[in-house]
Amino acid sequence: MSSLSIAKTHGSRNDIFVIDGAPDDHFSSAELSRAVERLCDRRQGLGSDGVYFLADNGDGSAKAWFFNPDGSPALLCGNGMRCAGRLLLDRYEAETAVVHTGPYSFTVRNAEDTPQGVRQVSVELPPVDFTPADPIVADVRWPFVGQVLPAFHATRAMSALAVPNSHLVSIVGAYDEAELVETGRRVADQTEAFPIGANVSFVLPLDDEEVFIRTFERGAGLTPSCGSGIAASRAVYSKLGPVDPDVRLRVRNAGGPARSWLQESDGRWQPVLEGNATVVYRTELNPADLLGDAPLEFTGETYLSEVNAFAALFEDNLKALHTAGVNPAMG
């Protein structure tokens, strides 16, 4: 096995490992899930909310595969895509790069640094899929079922859509973290209704220009931020009418701020997500170590200037949330 070249990154404190090469460059299909789970474990591993494998095509584009921390595959991690794309932009000293995942292509662009000096990029996600056509329901409709699901018994109105990850979104008048966790776990338990699972997001409007969003992610639970959750929530927010699609809405997460807006793509809404893409450190690991039982250890280069710049941005975001009366658990 060749060694693993790993960058630990984060988008709004959504920790993501980016590994050079395709999954099968390093692991068999039988080994892959265990390797990802071991690497992401925050006690015995190095700790993360997921892993992107990134295979460089040699022309400024790459192919990517994402895995949740429990080892399950997912079509997309929006925060992670920013980070994977940023590494590709740096490698080619480019302003734009394209990352391919399954049938989708993601355009990643450099964006303006924040006043704190935080590196930012934007990523264009696939057009949102509202199926059935009217997602505003008293119970839950599922995009790939197309019918009301009476077994779920939603306690609040929710909207179902795909971006392409499956999402359930609710606009709330007050944020209740315990309710979000309970709803996310109930969705996870409804394997017949949600055979591939779903992310669940609550959206709290803060003012005309800002919202707070928190997501309970399939395979990861309550994380500081979820990029596809932001995209799905942004689409629902305009579907329900409070903000026009092209408004660059500021989104505050427990893990930091971002911006999101919607652009037309073949008559559908395509979300754009802009935010930090911070490199925390780089390291090398022997793939065999991820298949054993010994605790993993980090040795490598830490990017302190990037870490410190984001810390200042994070504190400013936290103060804004506390001023708005939102006090989410940091995790």
N, C-alpha and C positions, 0 to 999 in steps of 0.2 A: 504494500500500500504506500502511495505517496503521502507526504505530510500534508496536514490541513493548514492552509494559510487563512487566518481568521481575523476579521475586523469586528470589534464590538462597537456598535453604533446605537444611536437612539433618535427617534422622532417624538418630541414631546414626552420624553422619558419612557416611551414604549421601546424597551431594550430589544435590539435585533442583532443577531450574529449574521454576518455576511461571509460566506465561505467561497473561495475561488474554486471553480469547477462544477461539473454536474454531480448530482448525488451518486450516480453509479461509477463515477471516477474514483470514489473513495469507499463505498459500501455496497454490499449486496442488498437486494430488496428485503431480505430477512433481517439484516442488521440495521437498516436505516432508522426505523422507528426508535429502537433502543438508543442508538447513537445520539439522535436529536434530543430525546428525553433526558439522557444523561448530561448532555452539554448544557441544556436549559435549566436543569435542577439548581435551585438557589442554595442548597445545602451541600450537596456532594459534587455538583458541577460548577460551571462558571456563572450561571444565572442569566436568564433571558426570557423574553416573551415570545420568542420564535426564531427561526433560522431561514435565511435565504441562501440557496446555492446559486452562484452566478457564473455562468460559462461565457466567457468573452468570445465573440465571433471574430475579433480581430479587425473590425471595420467601424468601430465606434458604437456598435450595438452588442447586445448580449441576450442570452436566454436564461430565465430564472425559474426556480422552483421554491415555493414557500411551505414551511411546516410549522404547525402550532407546537407549543412546548410539550404537549403530550404525545408528540410524534405523528399526529394526524396531518394529512395534507390539506391545504386551502388554496383557493384560486388567487387570493390577493391579500396582502397586508399593505395598506396605503402608506402608513408611516415608514414601514420597512422598505417600500419601493422608493421613497424619497432617498433613503440612505444608500440602497444598492445603486440607484441612479447617480447619486452624488459621487460615489467611488468611481463609476465609469466616466463621469464628466472630468474628474481629476486626472484619471489615467490618460485620457486623450486631450486634456487641456481644451475641452470643447464647451460650447454654450448650450448645446442640445444633444441628447442621447436618446436611444430607443431601447427599451427592454421588453422582450417578448416572454409572455407567460401563457402556456396553453394556446388557445386561439386568439389571445388578446395581445395588443401592442400598446405600450405605455411610453408616451413622450415625456421626458424629464428635462427641465430647463433650469439654468441658474437663475436665482432671484436675488434681490437686494439684501445685503446683510442688515440685521437689526441694529439699532443704536448701540446695543451692548457688544456688537461685533460678532453676533451669531450667524454662522453660515446658513443660508436658506436656499431651498430649491422648490420648484413646483412640479407636480406630476398630473398629467391628464389621465383620468380613469375612464373605463368603458362607460358608455351611455347607460343610464339607469333603466331598469326594466320594471314598470308597474304593470303587473298582471294579476288579477283582472284589471281592466282599465280604471275602475274607481277603487282606490285603495283605502278610502276613508270609511271605515266600518266600525260598528259597535262591538263586533267580535273580531276574530283574526282571520284574514284571508291569506292564503299562502300562494306565492307566485307560481309554483310548479304543481299546484293542485287545482286552483281556480274555483274553490268553493268554500263556504263558511265551514269552520271547524268547531262544531258545538262541543266536542270533547275537551277543548282547551279552556273554555270559559274565561275569557279575558276579563280582568277587573277594570280595565280602562280601554278607551278607544285606541287602536293601534293601526299603523299602516305597514303593509308588507311590500317589499321590493328587493331587487337583486342589483349588486353593483360591481362585479357579478356575485360576490358573497351574499348570502341570504341574510336579510335584516328585518327586524320588527322595530318600529320607531313610534314613540309616543311623545307629544308635546305636553309638558306638565306645568302646573301653576306654582308648584313648590317641589323641591328636590328631596326625595326620600330614598336614601341609599339602600336601606334594608329592603324596601319594596323592589328596587331594581334587581338586587341580588336574588330575591325570592322569585321574581318573574323569570330571570335568566335560568335559574335552576329548574323551574317548572317546564320551560321550553326544552331544556336538555333532557328532561325525563320523558317528554312526549315524543318518543322515537317513531311512533306510527304516524303522527301528524307531521313531524319534522324529521324525516329520515336522514337528512344530512346536517341537521342542527341549524341553528340560527343565532346571530348576534342580536342583542336587545339593547336599544338606546333610549335614554330619556333626554329630552331637550327642554331646557329652561330658558326662556327669553329673559335677558338682563336689561336691555333697552333696545332702541331702534336699530342699533348697529352691532350689537353683541348678543351671543347666546352662550350658555354653558351646556356642554354635552358630555355625558358619561355612558359608557358601553360595557355590558357584560358580554364577554367574547366567548364564542364556542371554542372549547378546548383550552382556554386560558383563564376564564373568569373575569374578575374586575381588574382592569389594567388602567394605568394612568391616562392612556389615550388609545383610540382606535381610529386609524385613518379611514378605513372603509366605512366605519360607523359615522364619522364626520360627513363623508360624502353622501351616505344614505339619508342622514338627518337633514343635511342641507337641501336635498331634493324634496323631502317631505315638507320642509318649512316653506318652500316656495309653492309647492302643490297646494298647501292649505292657505296660502295667500299673504302672510305677513310681510314678505320681502320679495322683491323682483329677482328673477334668476341671476341676472348679471351683476347684482350687488356683491362686492367683495366683503362678505360678512366675516367679522372677527369671531372666531370660535375659541372659547376658553375651556381647556381641559384641566383635569387635576394635574396633569403632567406638563402643561405649558400652553401657550397660545398658538393659533394657526389662523389661516384665512381660507375661505372656500367660496367658490362661485360656480355657476352653471353656464355652459356655452352650448349653442346649437350644434348638433351633429346628425345629419340626415333626419331632421325633424324630431330628434329626441334630445334630452338633456344629458350633456357630458359634464360630470363634476371635475373641477380643478381644485387640487389641494396644495396649499403653499405653507411651508413651515420649516423648522430647523431640520438639518440632517447632520448630526454631530458625531464625529469619530471619537470614541472614548479611548480605545487602545487597539493595538495589533499584536497578534501572537501566532505561534506555530504549535500544533499539537500532532501527536502520533494518532492516527485513526484507531489503532488498537486500544489506546487508553480509554476511548469512549465506549468500548465494548467490555471493559473490565469492571471491577468493583471499587478500586482505590479512588479516593477523592481527587478531583482534578485541580491542578495548580496553574495559576497564571504567571507567565514570565514574558515580558515584552515591553514595547514602547507605549507609554501613556501620553495622550495629547492634552496636557494640562491647560493650555491656553484656550482650547475649545471647551473643555469641561467648565472652566471658570467663567467664561463668557456666558454659557448657557445658565449657569447657576444664578447670575445676576438677572437674566431674563425670567427665570423661574420664580425668583423672589418677587419681582414686580407683578407677575401674573397672580401669584398667591395673594398678594396684598389686594389686588383688584377683586378677586373672588371673595375674600373676607369682607371687604367693603360692601359687596353686593349681598352679603349674608349667606354665602355658600361655603361650606366647610367640609369638603370631601375627604375621605380617608386617603392618605397618600400611598399606602401599600408598600 
